[in-house]
């Protein structure tokens, strides 16, 4: 498994990014998550 060279994004990483984006959008009421 070559994790150093991976042109296409990992589906799991993509899902995590999408989840984070959704959380950010939902918490976009002035306060920032984290």
mmCIF entry with sequence, helices, sheets and N, C-alpha, C, O atoms, coordinates in Angstrom:
data_MODEL
# 
_entry.id   MODEL 
# 
_entity.id                         1 
_entity.type                       polymer 
_entity.pdbx_number_of_molecules   1 
# 
_entity_poly.entity_id                      1 
_entity_poly.type                           'polypeptide(L)' 
_entity_poly.nstd_linkage                   no 
_entity_poly.nstd_monomer                   no 
_entity_poly.pdbx_seq_one_letter_code       
;(UNK)(UNK)(UNK)(UNK)(UNK)(UNK)(UNK)(UNK)(UNK)(UNK)(UNK)(UNK)(UNK)(UNK)(UNK)(UNK)
(UNK)(UNK)(UNK)(UNK)(UNK)(UNK)(UNK)(UNK)(UNK)(UNK)(UNK)(UNK)(UNK)(UNK)(UNK)(UNK)
(UNK)(UNK)
;
_entity_poly.pdbx_seq_one_letter_code_can   XXXXXXXXXXXXXXXXXXXXXXXXXXXXXXXXXX 
_entity_poly.pdbx_strand_id                 A 
# 
loop_
_entity_poly_seq.entity_id 
_entity_poly_seq.num 
_entity_poly_seq.mon_id 
_entity_poly_seq.hetero 
1 1  UNK n 
1 2  UNK n 
1 3  UNK n 
1 4  UNK n 
1 5  UNK n 
1 6  UNK n 
1 7  UNK n 
1 8  UNK n 
1 9  UNK n 
1 10 UNK n 
1 11 UNK n 
1 12 UNK n 
1 13 UNK n 
1 14 UNK n 
1 15 UNK n 
1 16 UNK n 
1 17 UNK n 
1 18 UNK n 
1 19 UNK n 
1 20 UNK n 
1 21 UNK n 
1 22 UNK n 
1 23 UNK n 
1 24 UNK n 
1 25 UNK n 
1 26 UNK n 
1 27 UNK n 
1 28 UNK n 
1 29 UNK n 
1 30 UNK n 
1 31 UNK n 
1 32 UNK n 
1 33 UNK n 
1 34 UNK n 
# 
_struct_asym.id          A 
_struct_asym.entity_id   1 
# 
_struct_conf.conf_type_id            HELX_P 
_struct_conf.id                      HELX_P1 
_struct_conf.pdbx_PDB_helix_id       AA1 
_struct_conf.beg_label_comp_id       UNK 
_struct_conf.beg_label_asym_id       A 
_struct_conf.beg_label_seq_id        11 
_struct_conf.pdbx_beg_PDB_ins_code   ? 
_struct_conf.end_label_comp_id       UNK 
_struct_conf.end_label_asym_id       A 
_struct_conf.end_label_seq_id        26 
_struct_conf.pdbx_end_PDB_ins_code   ? 
_struct_conf.beg_auth_comp_id        UNK 
_struct_conf.beg_auth_asym_id        A 
_struct_conf.beg_auth_seq_id         11 
_struct_conf.end_auth_comp_id        UNK 
_struct_conf.end_auth_asym_id        A 
_struct_conf.end_auth_seq_id         26 
_struct_conf.pdbx_PDB_helix_class    1 
_struct_conf.details                 ? 
_struct_conf.pdbx_PDB_helix_length   16 
# 
_struct_conf_type.id          HELX_P 
_struct_conf_type.criteria    ? 
_struct_conf_type.reference   ? 
# 
loop_
_atom_site.group_PDB 
_atom_site.id 
_atom_site.type_symbol 
_atom_site.label_atom_id 
_atom_site.label_alt_id 
_atom_site.label_comp_id 
_atom_site.label_asym_id 
_atom_site.label_entity_id 
_atom_site.label_seq_id 
_atom_site.pdbx_PDB_ins_code 
_atom_site.Cartn_x 
_atom_site.Cartn_y 
_atom_site.Cartn_z 
_atom_site.occupancy 
_atom_site.B_iso_or_equiv 
_atom_site.pdbx_formal_charge 
_atom_site.auth_seq_id 
_atom_site.auth_comp_id 
_atom_site.auth_asym_id 
_atom_site.auth_atom_id 
_atom_site.pdbx_PDB_model_num 
ATOM 1   N N  . UNK A 1 1  ? 0.848   -1.198 0.000  1.00 0.00 ? 1  UNK A N  1 
ATOM 2   C CA . UNK A 1 1  ? 0.000   0.000  0.000  1.00 0.00 ? 1  UNK A CA 1 
ATOM 3   C C  . UNK A 1 1  ? 0.879   1.243  0.000  1.00 0.00 ? 1  UNK A C  1 
ATOM 4   O O  . UNK A 1 1  ? 1.533   1.555  0.995  1.00 0.00 ? 1  UNK A O  1 
ATOM 5   N N  . UNK A 1 2  ? 0.888   1.930  -1.098 1.00 0.00 ? 2  UNK A N  1 
ATOM 6   C CA . UNK A 1 2  ? 1.715   3.125  -1.198 1.00 0.00 ? 2  UNK A CA 1 
ATOM 7   C C  . UNK A 1 2  ? 0.894   4.337  -0.794 1.00 0.00 ? 2  UNK A C  1 
ATOM 8   O O  . UNK A 1 2  ? 0.139   4.887  -1.595 1.00 0.00 ? 2  UNK A O  1 
ATOM 9   N N  . UNK A 1 3  ? 1.049   4.742  0.446  1.00 0.00 ? 3  UNK A N  1 
ATOM 10  C CA . UNK A 1 3  ? 0.270   5.887  0.909  1.00 0.00 ? 3  UNK A CA 1 
ATOM 11  C C  . UNK A 1 3  ? 0.975   7.190  0.573  1.00 0.00 ? 3  UNK A C  1 
ATOM 12  O O  . UNK A 1 3  ? 0.381   8.267  0.629  1.00 0.00 ? 3  UNK A O  1 
ATOM 13  N N  . UNK A 1 4  ? 2.253   7.076  0.222  1.00 0.00 ? 4  UNK A N  1 
ATOM 14  C CA . UNK A 1 4  ? 3.022   8.283  -0.094 1.00 0.00 ? 4  UNK A CA 1 
ATOM 15  C C  . UNK A 1 4  ? 2.611   8.822  -1.457 1.00 0.00 ? 4  UNK A C  1 
ATOM 16  O O  . UNK A 1 4  ? 2.498   10.031 -1.657 1.00 0.00 ? 4  UNK A O  1 
ATOM 17  N N  . UNK A 1 5  ? 2.389   7.903  -2.389 1.00 0.00 ? 5  UNK A N  1 
ATOM 18  C CA . UNK A 1 5  ? 2.024   8.341  -3.736 1.00 0.00 ? 5  UNK A CA 1 
ATOM 19  C C  . UNK A 1 5  ? 0.621   7.848  -4.065 1.00 0.00 ? 5  UNK A C  1 
ATOM 20  O O  . UNK A 1 5  ? 0.430   6.695  -4.452 1.00 0.00 ? 5  UNK A O  1 
ATOM 21  N N  . UNK A 1 6  ? -0.354  8.734  -3.906 1.00 0.00 ? 6  UNK A N  1 
ATOM 22  C CA . UNK A 1 6  ? -1.733  8.358  -4.220 1.00 0.00 ? 6  UNK A CA 1 
ATOM 23  C C  . UNK A 1 6  ? -2.424  9.543  -4.880 1.00 0.00 ? 6  UNK A C  1 
ATOM 24  O O  . UNK A 1 6  ? -2.932  10.431 -4.195 1.00 0.00 ? 6  UNK A O  1 
ATOM 25  N N  . UNK A 1 7  ? -2.442  9.557  -6.206 1.00 0.00 ? 7  UNK A N  1 
ATOM 26  C CA . UNK A 1 7  ? -3.032  10.670 -6.959 1.00 0.00 ? 7  UNK A CA 1 
ATOM 27  C C  . UNK A 1 7  ? -4.507  10.861 -6.635 1.00 0.00 ? 7  UNK A C  1 
ATOM 28  O O  . UNK A 1 7  ? -4.953  11.983 -6.394 1.00 0.00 ? 7  UNK A O  1 
ATOM 29  N N  . UNK A 1 8  ? -5.255  9.779  -6.629 1.00 0.00 ? 8  UNK A N  1 
ATOM 30  C CA . UNK A 1 8  ? -6.683  9.903  -6.341 1.00 0.00 ? 8  UNK A CA 1 
ATOM 31  C C  . UNK A 1 8  ? -6.909  9.922  -4.834 1.00 0.00 ? 8  UNK A C  1 
ATOM 32  O O  . UNK A 1 8  ? -6.195  9.258  -4.083 1.00 0.00 ? 8  UNK A O  1 
ATOM 33  N N  . UNK A 1 9  ? -7.892  10.678 -4.404 1.00 0.00 ? 9  UNK A N  1 
ATOM 34  C CA . UNK A 1 9  ? -8.150  10.811 -2.975 1.00 0.00 ? 9  UNK A CA 1 
ATOM 35  C C  . UNK A 1 9  ? -8.800  9.550  -2.429 1.00 0.00 ? 9  UNK A C  1 
ATOM 36  O O  . UNK A 1 9  ? -9.551  8.865  -3.123 1.00 0.00 ? 9  UNK A O  1 
ATOM 37  N N  . UNK A 1 10 ? -8.496  9.260  -1.175 1.00 0.00 ? 10 UNK A N  1 
ATOM 38  C CA . UNK A 1 10 ? -9.063  8.092  -0.519 1.00 0.00 ? 10 UNK A CA 1 
ATOM 39  C C  . UNK A 1 10 ? -10.550 8.333  -0.262 1.00 0.00 ? 10 UNK A C  1 
ATOM 40  O O  . UNK A 1 10 ? -10.928 9.394  0.236  1.00 0.00 ? 10 UNK A O  1 
ATOM 41  N N  . UNK A 1 11 ? -11.383 7.368  -0.593 1.00 0.00 ? 11 UNK A N  1 
ATOM 42  C CA . UNK A 1 11 ? -12.833 7.520  -0.379 1.00 0.00 ? 11 UNK A CA 1 
ATOM 43  C C  . UNK A 1 11 ? -13.143 7.825  1.085  1.00 0.00 ? 11 UNK A C  1 
ATOM 44  O O  . UNK A 1 11 ? -14.048 8.601  1.391  1.00 0.00 ? 11 UNK A O  1 
ATOM 45  N N  . UNK A 1 12 ? -12.375 7.202  1.989  1.00 0.00 ? 12 UNK A N  1 
ATOM 46  C CA . UNK A 1 12 ? -12.595 7.451  3.418  1.00 0.00 ? 12 UNK A CA 1 
ATOM 47  C C  . UNK A 1 12 ? -12.222 8.888  3.759  1.00 0.00 ? 12 UNK A C  1 
ATOM 48  O O  . UNK A 1 12 ? -12.925 9.569  4.505  1.00 0.00 ? 12 UNK A O  1 
ATOM 49  N N  . UNK A 1 13 ? -11.094 9.338  3.193  1.00 0.00 ? 13 UNK A N  1 
ATOM 50  C CA . UNK A 1 13 ? -10.656 10.708 3.465  1.00 0.00 ? 13 UNK A CA 1 
ATOM 51  C C  . UNK A 1 13 ? -11.650 11.699 2.866  1.00 0.00 ? 13 UNK A C  1 
ATOM 52  O O  . UNK A 1 13 ? -11.944 12.744 3.447  1.00 0.00 ? 13 UNK A O  1 
ATOM 53  N N  . UNK A 1 14 ? -12.155 11.342 1.694  1.00 0.00 ? 14 UNK A N  1 
ATOM 54  C CA . UNK A 1 14 ? -13.140 12.204 1.025  1.00 0.00 ? 14 UNK A CA 1 
ATOM 55  C C  . UNK A 1 14 ? -14.403 12.309 1.882  1.00 0.00 ? 14 UNK A C  1 
ATOM 56  O O  . UNK A 1 14 ? -14.973 13.389 2.035  1.00 0.00 ? 14 UNK A O  1 
ATOM 57  N N  . UNK A 1 15 ? -14.824 11.188 2.432  1.00 0.00 ? 15 UNK A N  1 
ATOM 58  C CA . UNK A 1 15 ? -16.022 11.193 3.280  1.00 0.00 ? 15 UNK A CA 1 
ATOM 59  C C  . UNK A 1 15 ? -15.771 12.020 4.537  1.00 0.00 ? 15 UNK A C  1 
ATOM 60  O O  . UNK A 1 15 ? -16.635 12.781 4.973  1.00 0.00 ? 15 UNK A O  1 
ATOM 61  N N  . UNK A 1 16 ? -14.595 11.866 5.106  1.00 0.00 ? 16 UNK A N  1 
ATOM 62  C CA . UNK A 1 16 ? -14.255 12.631 6.309  1.00 0.00 ? 16 UNK A CA 1 
ATOM 63  C C  . UNK A 1 16 ? -14.254 14.118 6.009  1.00 0.00 ? 16 UNK A C  1 
ATOM 64  O O  . UNK A 1 16 ? -14.720 14.929 6.809  1.00 0.00 ? 16 UNK A O  1 
ATOM 65  N N  . UNK A 1 17 ? -13.720 14.468 4.833  1.00 0.00 ? 17 UNK A N  1 
ATOM 66  C CA . UNK A 1 17 ? -13.670 15.878 4.445  1.00 0.00 ? 17 UNK A CA 1 
ATOM 67  C C  . UNK A 1 17 ? -15.086 16.421 4.260  1.00 0.00 ? 17 UNK A C  1 
ATOM 68  O O  . UNK A 1 17 ? -15.396 17.542 4.662  1.00 0.00 ? 17 UNK A O  1 
ATOM 69  N N  . UNK A 1 18 ? -15.937 15.599 3.643  1.00 0.00 ? 18 UNK A N  1 
ATOM 70  C CA . UNK A 1 18 ? -17.323 16.016 3.410  1.00 0.00 ? 18 UNK A CA 1 
ATOM 71  C C  . UNK A 1 18 ? -18.041 16.193 4.750  1.00 0.00 ? 18 UNK A C  1 
ATOM 72  O O  . UNK A 1 18 ? -18.802 17.143 4.938  1.00 0.00 ? 18 UNK A O  1 
ATOM 73  N N  . UNK A 1 19 ? -17.791 15.271 5.669  1.00 0.00 ? 19 UNK A N  1 
ATOM 74  C CA . UNK A 1 19 ? -18.420 15.363 6.986  1.00 0.00 ? 19 UNK A CA 1 
ATOM 75  C C  . UNK A 1 19 ? -17.968 16.631 7.697  1.00 0.00 ? 19 UNK A C  1 
ATOM 76  O O  . UNK A 1 19 ? -18.782 17.351 8.276  1.00 0.00 ? 19 UNK A O  1 
ATOM 77  N N  . UNK A 1 20 ? -16.675 16.899 7.651  1.00 0.00 ? 20 UNK A N  1 
ATOM 78  C CA . UNK A 1 20 ? -16.139 18.095 8.297  1.00 0.00 ? 20 UNK A CA 1 
ATOM 79  C C  . UNK A 1 20 ? -16.735 19.349 7.669  1.00 0.00 ? 20 UNK A C  1 
ATOM 80  O O  . UNK A 1 20 ? -17.056 20.313 8.364  1.00 0.00 ? 20 UNK A O  1 
ATOM 81  N N  . UNK A 1 21 ? -16.879 19.321 6.338  1.00 0.00 ? 21 UNK A N  1 
ATOM 82  C CA . UNK A 1 21 ? -17.448 20.478 5.634  1.00 0.00 ? 21 UNK A CA 1 
ATOM 83  C C  . UNK A 1 21 ? -18.893 20.695 6.079  1.00 0.00 ? 21 UNK A C  1 
ATOM 84  O O  . UNK A 1 21 ? -19.323 21.827 6.301  1.00 0.00 ? 21 UNK A O  1 
ATOM 85  N N  . UNK A 1 22 ? -19.631 19.602 6.204  1.00 0.00 ? 22 UNK A N  1 
ATOM 86  C CA . UNK A 1 22 ? -21.029 19.708 6.626  1.00 0.00 ? 22 UNK A CA 1 
ATOM 87  C C  . UNK A 1 22 ? -21.107 20.249 8.051  1.00 0.00 ? 22 UNK A C  1 
ATOM 88  O O  . UNK A 1 22 ? -21.948 21.095 8.356  1.00 0.00 ? 22 UNK A O  1 
ATOM 89  N N  . UNK A 1 23 ? -20.231 19.759 8.918  1.00 0.00 ? 23 UNK A N  1 
ATOM 90  C CA . UNK A 1 23 ? -20.215 20.236 10.300 1.00 0.00 ? 23 UNK A CA 1 
ATOM 91  C C  . UNK A 1 23 ? -19.872 21.716 10.333 1.00 0.00 ? 23 UNK A C  1 
ATOM 92  O O  . UNK A 1 23 ? -20.488 22.487 11.069 1.00 0.00 ? 23 UNK A O  1 
ATOM 93  N N  . UNK A 1 24 ? -18.886 22.109 9.535  1.00 0.00 ? 24 UNK A N  1 
ATOM 94  C CA . UNK A 1 24 ? -18.490 23.516 9.487  1.00 0.00 ? 24 UNK A CA 1 
ATOM 95  C C  . UNK A 1 24 ? -19.655 24.371 9.012  1.00 0.00 ? 24 UNK A C  1 
ATOM 96  O O  . UNK A 1 24 ? -19.903 25.452 9.546  1.00 0.00 ? 24 UNK A O  1 
ATOM 97  N N  . UNK A 1 25 ? -20.364 23.884 8.011  1.00 0.00 ? 25 UNK A N  1 
ATOM 98  C CA . UNK A 1 25 ? -21.469 24.657 7.462  1.00 0.00 ? 25 UNK A CA 1 
ATOM 99  C C  . UNK A 1 25 ? -22.589 24.783 8.504  1.00 0.00 ? 25 UNK A C  1 
ATOM 100 O O  . UNK A 1 25 ? -23.230 25.826 8.629  1.00 0.00 ? 25 UNK A O  1 
ATOM 101 N N  . UNK A 1 26 ? -22.807 23.686 9.247  1.00 0.00 ? 26 UNK A N  1 
ATOM 102 C CA . UNK A 1 26 ? -23.879 23.704 10.240 1.00 0.00 ? 26 UNK A CA 1 
ATOM 103 C C  . UNK A 1 26 ? -23.491 24.601 11.426 1.00 0.00 ? 26 UNK A C  1 
ATOM 104 O O  . UNK A 1 26 ? -24.340 25.265 12.021 1.00 0.00 ? 26 UNK A O  1 
ATOM 105 N N  . UNK A 1 27 ? -22.202 24.606 11.751 1.00 0.00 ? 27 UNK A N  1 
ATOM 106 C CA . UNK A 1 27 ? -21.746 25.401 12.890 1.00 0.00 ? 27 UNK A CA 1 
ATOM 107 C C  . UNK A 1 27 ? -21.273 26.774 12.450 1.00 0.00 ? 27 UNK A C  1 
ATOM 108 O O  . UNK A 1 27 ? -20.497 27.428 13.147 1.00 0.00 ? 27 UNK A O  1 
ATOM 109 N N  . UNK A 1 28 ? -21.746 27.205 11.289 1.00 0.00 ? 28 UNK A N  1 
ATOM 110 C CA . UNK A 1 28 ? -21.309 28.494 10.766 1.00 0.00 ? 28 UNK A CA 1 
ATOM 111 C C  . UNK A 1 28 ? -22.199 29.607 11.305 1.00 0.00 ? 28 UNK A C  1 
ATOM 112 O O  . UNK A 1 28 ? -22.631 30.489 10.563 1.00 0.00 ? 28 UNK A O  1 
ATOM 113 N N  . UNK A 1 29 ? -22.467 29.553 12.609 1.00 0.00 ? 29 UNK A N  1 
ATOM 114 C CA . UNK A 1 29 ? -23.347 30.563 13.192 1.00 0.00 ? 29 UNK A CA 1 
ATOM 115 C C  . UNK A 1 29 ? -22.558 31.522 14.066 1.00 0.00 ? 29 UNK A C  1 
ATOM 116 O O  . UNK A 1 29 ? -23.096 32.077 15.024 1.00 0.00 ? 29 UNK A O  1 
ATOM 117 N N  . UNK A 1 30 ? -21.291 31.722 13.746 1.00 0.00 ? 30 UNK A N  1 
ATOM 118 C CA . UNK A 1 30 ? -20.481 32.651 14.516 1.00 0.00 ? 30 UNK A CA 1 
ATOM 119 C C  . UNK A 1 30 ? -19.415 31.918 15.310 1.00 0.00 ? 30 UNK A C  1 
ATOM 120 O O  . UNK A 1 30 ? -18.273 32.372 15.384 1.00 0.00 ? 30 UNK A O  1 
ATOM 121 N N  . UNK A 1 31 ? -19.780 30.778 15.909 1.00 0.00 ? 31 UNK A N  1 
ATOM 122 C CA . UNK A 1 31 ? -18.782 30.020 16.670 1.00 0.00 ? 31 UNK A CA 1 
ATOM 123 C C  . UNK A 1 31 ? -18.157 28.963 15.769 1.00 0.00 ? 31 UNK A C  1 
ATOM 124 O O  . UNK A 1 31 ? -18.826 28.391 14.909 1.00 0.00 ? 31 UNK A O  1 
ATOM 125 N N  . UNK A 1 32 ? -16.883 28.714 15.972 1.00 0.00 ? 32 UNK A N  1 
ATOM 126 C CA . UNK A 1 32 ? -16.184 27.750 15.124 1.00 0.00 ? 32 UNK A CA 1 
ATOM 127 C C  . UNK A 1 32 ? -16.016 26.438 15.872 1.00 0.00 ? 32 UNK A C  1 
ATOM 128 O O  . UNK A 1 32 ? -15.722 26.437 17.067 1.00 0.00 ? 32 UNK A O  1 
ATOM 129 N N  . UNK A 1 33 ? -16.201 25.319 15.175 1.00 0.00 ? 33 UNK A N  1 
ATOM 130 C CA . UNK A 1 33 ? -16.008 23.999 15.796 1.00 0.00 ? 33 UNK A CA 1 
ATOM 131 C C  . UNK A 1 33 ? -14.554 23.811 16.209 1.00 0.00 ? 33 UNK A C  1 
ATOM 132 O O  . UNK A 1 33 ? -13.669 24.504 15.709 1.00 0.00 ? 33 UNK A O  1 
ATOM 133 N N  . UNK A 1 34 ? -14.307 22.879 17.116 1.00 0.00 ? 34 UNK A N  1 
ATOM 134 C CA . UNK A 1 34 ? -12.943 22.662 17.596 1.00 0.00 ? 34 UNK A CA 1 
ATOM 135 C C  . UNK A 1 34 ? -12.549 23.771 18.557 1.00 0.00 ? 34 UNK A C  1 
ATOM 136 O O  . UNK A 1 34 ? -11.433 23.771 19.075 1.00 0.00 ? 34 UNK A O  1 
# 
